[in-house]
Amino acid sequence: MRSWIRAAVAASVLCVLSLPAQAQYNEFIGFGDSSLDSGWFAGSLTNQCGAVAAPCNTGNAGRDERIGNAVERGGTSAPVGVGLMHSQVLADKFGVTANPANQPGGTNYAISGSLSNVVPDTGGNLQPNQHLPSTVQQITGYLTTNPTIGNQSLVMIGSGGNDVTYARDNFSADVAGGHAFLNTQINQLVGAISQIQSAGAKTILIDSLQGNTGYAAYFNATYKATLDAAGIHYVYVDVYNLLDTVRANPALYGLDPLRLAPGVAGAGSATTSACVAGAGAVGWGVFCANTTTPSPDGEPYARLFSNDAEETSLYSDDQHLSAKGQRILAEYEYALLMASAVPEPSTWAMMMLGFAGIGYMTWRRRRPAAA
């Protein structure tokens, strides 16, 4: 079954990307966490907060210092480290932008660390700054000032990873309690997405979580089922199976087969991520500088493993995709959007031919040899 899924993913990308676009969007709107965040904290360090109350930085002085040092050295403060997030790459394909909402004209409200919904005693974000909104708060805040969403808007949601982190940290020995917590988070998130649809959005792109075990698997399955039950019309991005496909054939994507796993903090040159950070770091792409030079004493930041590390590694840090990984994800999302539009008959024929051909080759490989 897994080889068929890989074949289908490859077919969708190769077939659809070879065709002219059947859908166009005049605006990108993003909500979520670090899976979409295109650089919120670079602006927050100078009190550019958009609709969020100041201060709107992480609330962790050491982390803010590292982010600032990295930005001074060409870092983006986005989790990709050095490069573009898939939200930016995808938006650019339609001639629009996915700049952070705390920058002029920005329409990407995602902030690293955001939970799907506010959690008592924690707030809306795993960062200590209680001003930072959850994904639901991002959505409701947007709809308060923008009650109507145009039918040519591309709305993108990337949320849930921090809910899973919270569940692991607080319900490690209570799986039923962890599931109940995730159910609440998912129900609130889907309720907010329903409001987006009611406001007029015609295209809602939903990214799954990367994981496929434990709480991550439960979140993905429950999230999708809840979206379906709520009658949401959405395009679902199966990130887990995409990455499984990439890892199965890294050479096809120009990746180093030894650098496919998430990075390890403190491993130095032994880490597999594009960015290198000291022991104890998590999600260090946000404070990765555009340099291979180790940080001097008193001015900490993360650095690139090598000049081309963002192109040869799949991950930027212990959880986020590298610049190459982000582009691969954006290409897949683009293919799914094109496939979700209503193509011309010839387009359908080419797509089905591609799927059928790869499916046949997969069947042939599995078919027992004649005696």
C-alpha angles and dihedrals in degrees: 000000000000093000089052090052090050091049092050092050092049091046094051092052098043097042100041097042090057091061132079115263116270095187131052131189130197097196140031120211119182133188129178145055140307091314087075106016108125097192113312096156096057088066095037091063089067093042094259095150107153108201093346119100114253134283093051101167124111095278090230108107095203093050092046089052092052092048091050093049091050094048089052087057098049101278119142101214085230116121091248087073103211113015139029130314118237088248088063095043092050094046091050090057087067095042095254134105137243098202119158114275091237090065125076110283092001118154102177107100096176116124126191111253097025118149118213091247136005115281119206113256090008104058125206098317137045088228110093094244105103091198092073112100130230119238090261090052090049089054098044091045091052094048091050090066097026106040093167126056118198119240090239093057119112108217117195127192124193111170142128105068093099091046088058091047090051091048092051092048096046105028103036092131097031110063093169090054091048091052091049090052092050091047090057093047092048094047092052092046094049090048089057092046088052087057089053090054092046089052089063106270111152099180120048116172114202121195117206123218119269095237128083103187136071117347093354092058090046091050094050095048095043093044093053093045091049092049090051093047090051092054095243115165105217145149110238121213112203097206094173095059092042091056091044087056092049093049090051092060110017094162090065088062097040094251128143106248089219093056104056101103127084112270129261120228114234094019092110113190089359094068119107095215127097090241127054122214137174126261117295097026122135128189090004096167088093090065099037113127125213093250140084091216114109114243116265121238111284095017105074124185137138119261138207117269089222138344091267098035094114088060100043101039123070094212133047093204138340095312115007130079123250123241089271092047091049091053092049090052092047091052090052092048089049091051091051092049091051091048092049091056120082105266129199115265090256089054092054089048093054092046093049091046090054093049093044093049095051091042090053092050090050090050091048092053091052097043112106115248117256115262 
